[in-house]
């Protein structure tokens, strides 16, 4: 598609972005906007919510109903928006630190409730805005500013956490796999219930540099070489999958949403009255 088709979704007066040249956040943002465009969704019926972090600045650049909120509290604000306006598509845009660290509790309970939100996790495996510290998704032995000799903590697997907590649509792709990313975001936006799309993206300024992977293009090439589809992963040993990024749709389930159960409760109470 032509890039010009997406300009109507952007606040051009806010450009250029704060993102480093080559940052994968721009790729994820474009994938999201392309998904919205291809689905024909009205930007007046869209709400995009973010917390704090590099990726969370995305809400400042898009011309939807947007909220740039407190660190880790994007999902809490988004829940309020969805309860007030159930007719809106409500999307949370945030990084691995914002959503899975300080915001981890909200993430788990949004999945548990199966509230109708789309949560896009920009996972660059490090804290990019505040100096390259270890995040909940930094792999073991990888270097960060707070782990100069290598991270010793096992990372969260975003997909497994989301499924275990109750999310009903869960997928993962990298910024190299752009068409897949668009496809998964489209399916997430069309899904009723909590939908989580993990977008593995590059922070070459910190993660790539500290771990000697290289610049933006080298990191994207790294994603290409080290990604394995979910179908292929089923026939590969655990040893061969070490340090690999498994991509695909991991979980799709149709079950009542928070609003379905709430509506049923209201009807039950009304009949009793």
ABEGO torsion letter per residue (X at the ends): XBAAAAAAABBAAAOBBABBBGBAAAAAAAAAAAAAAAAGBBAAABBBBBBBEAAAAAAAABBBBBBBBBBGAAAAAAAAAAAABAABBBBBBBBAAAAABAAAAAAAAAAAAGBBBBBBBBBAGBBAAAGGBBBAABBBGBBBAABAAEBABBBBBAAAAAAAAGBABBBBBBAABAAAAAAAAAAAAABBEBBBBBBBBBBAAAAAAAAGAEBAAAAAAAAAAABBBAAAAAABBAAAABGBBBBEBABBBBBBBAAAAAAAAAAAAAAAX
